[in-house]
């Protein structure tokens, strides 16, 4: 793990060292009359990963690898990450507040700075323990004053990089089907105007929007509605209805496959995950009008869901009331088109079951956004498109690749150390600077009329960036500059003999299943020439035509002294 304040300080230093940034800050400082205050805004969060590749290796104590003995899991990782979103200058001397710089990779996995990696499952105990730990680190962050004529950096942190599972645990919900904000149960969610009073918790509207997950979850809601719409019941189906449901399901799978929308399939390379990913949901809503006809659902319902998802990905300030009005329109459509039948209503009344207004129970992800969006927007100082959890979610596949192919397997501590260091290099601001020009060439998605109507300033340019998770290729790699300032690393020692751990030459790696030989000792630091000769030597990996990562696998003992703590 790495202290948050150290990660922040080093990242700001690396940002200032980028060509032109120091001059820009000095110019703004002069414009604002000196002693300018710059606010560096970060988003952070943590996520659990399963199905991690296991290998036979040295077994340290479970407490070393997960923080305690009881929650250790060798095939699960819990990763805490942060991303620098933007830097703005505070209003002063009649000058307004303005954004000085905004991260072009704000939702890209390459920008994720690691804070803690451990072998443990994501459960109620570990999530709340990590939340307490990270909140304490946030409270310890102080203003940073570099040598820039009195310029001061003030920290602003947003805890928005959570999926709905983690946020529900942090807000005290044990059932994933319940709304994490108001605690409503599935039966209560099936009421148009139910008891949806938000919880009296300080951070209830500060846990993010779960932007990425809204698309796949609402897509699944549409599919399940389509499977049952012919008889308008969710449960207690007759045998002929079960057969009809399966027939409709097979028909939908086949028809959507013609549009390259793969549903109800196992995700490639996964034992438990299905094909209902963010990319699948994007294709699904891209053809919303055609798919609505295939599924037999109202077109305006699917296009309304598409508009809401675009609102959640919008990087520009939104009017909370206008955005909520769009959500109310979709809710009205849902409870009108999928109203419970008189037959089922009488049956529920006869059995003295709780009253519901729709024949299919509302998904909690759909309810959370459509009912509480206004208050969520009011509680977030940035547009929802800038605080999404896309980066960490996209980073999961990269982490699996690195830990299985580009880390030492002699012990699990070494494995996590190599993974942590590689992520630090990948997310270095100056490394990312090489990619900015290429990022600017990425496809710009036109803003729909419906989303423009919800903006605070509707007169923005016609085309805006909805940043994707593309992993881009870097042309050059200045590893020696990244390592500058990391001279005093206290190495994680081998617990058997307390000697520093050696670092292998990544270019001579024999793969994760072969014994690794240490060709470079911790006391024999690489020269600049040696680093240049190792540059990308055997490290650039390809996966379906895309780069998985682009940083040197294991660096010498000068790596990360100002960031890494000596404790894993």
C-alpha positions, 0 to 999 in steps of 0.5 A: 500500500501507499500513503494517499498523501504521498501519492498525491504529492508525487503526482502533483510534482510530476504534473508540474514537471510536464513541459508548459505546466509550470509556466502556466501555473506561474502565469495564473499565479501572477494573474490572480495577484500571487499566493494563488490557491489551486484545488486538485480534485481527486476521485477514489474508491475500491473494488473486489476482483475474483478468479485471480490466477493462483500459483504455488509459491512462498506463503507469507502470513495471511495478515501480511497479505490481507490485513488480517487472518480471517479474510485472506483469499488467494484468488481474490484481490481488493484494490483501492485506486484514485484518479486526479480529475482536474486542477482549478484555481480559486476565485481571488481579487475579483477573478473568478474560479476557473479550471486550469487543467482537466485530465483527458484520461479521467475514466481511463484505466491507465490513469488509476493510481494504486493506493492499496492491493491485498488478497481478500474478498469484498464483503461487508467487513472488509469494505467498511474497514477499508472505507474507515482506513481511506477516510483517515488517510484523506483526513491526514492530507494537508495543503501542499506548497511547491516552490512556485512563488507561494502557490498552494494546492488544496485537496478535494476528494470525491468517493465516487469510484464504487459499484453499487455492491460496494456502496450498498455495503457502505450504506448498511444494505445487506441485500443487493436488491434493495436501494442503497440510498433509501433502503426500499425493498424490491416490493417497495420499489414496485410502487410509483410513489413509495416510501423513498426517503433517503437515509440519514447518513452523511455520505449517502449522496457522495458514493457516486452514480455507478454510471457504468453499471446502470447500462448493463443492469437496465439492459437486463431489466429490458430483456427480462421484461421482454421474456415475460411480456406475453403473459405479464407475470414474473413468477408462479408461471404455468408450464406452458408459460415457462415454455413460451418464456424460453421460446421468446428468450431464444428468439431474442438471443438470435435476433440480437446476435444479428446486431452483434449484441451478445446476450445470455452468454458466458463472458470469455475467460470468465467462470462466472461472469456473463456477456452483459458488460458495458460494451454490450449495453452500449451496442444495445442502446445504440440500436434501441429503436430496432431492439425495442421492436424485437423485444416487443417493448415500447420504443420510448422506454428504451430511448428514455433509458438511453437518454438517462445513461447519456446523462450519467456519462455527460462531462458538462454541468447538468441542471438537476431538476431537468435531469430528474424530469427526464427520469420521471418521464421514464418512470411514468412509462414503466408503471403505465406500460408494465402495470400489474394485471387485474388478475394478479392484483386480485390474486395478491389481495386474496393472498394478503400479499403487499400491494405492487403496481408493476408486474415485474419488480423494479431493478434497484440500479434503475430505481436509484438513478431514476428516483434519486438523480436530482439529489445525487447531482446536487450532492456532487460538485462535478458532472457525473461523467467525470466521477464514473467508476469506469477506470477501476472496472476496466483495470480489472483485466489489466490487473489479471494480466500483469499479476499472472505474466509480469510479476515474480512468483517467488512469493505473494508479497513480491507479486503484489510489489511488482504489480503495485510498482507497474501500476504506479509507472503506467499511471504516471502523469508524464507517461500519460502525457505522451498519450494526450495527442492520441486521446484527442483524436478519439471519436467524439460522440454527438450530444443528443438533443434530450441531454442538451436540454438538461445542461446548465449551459445548452449553448455548448459545442455540438460535439463533446467527449464521452471518454471511453476506456481505450488502452492507448499505446505509448510511443516513448518511455522516460523511465529514468525521469519517473524514477527521479526522486525515488532514491530512498525506498525501504525495500520489502525484505525477505522475512527469512533473512531480512535482506533486500529483495532482488529485482529481476530483468523483465526482459528475461522473464520466462513466463508465470509457470517457469522459475524466475532468475534474479539477474539484477540485485537490489544494490546494483541500480540500472544506469540510464543506458541500461534502462534504455536498452530494456525499454519495452523489451519483451513487455508490450503485450497484445490482447485482441489487437490492444495494448494491455500495458506499456511500462517496464515490469520490475524496476531497480531499488530506486523505485517509489521511495516517496510513495510506497510504505515498507508495509504491505 
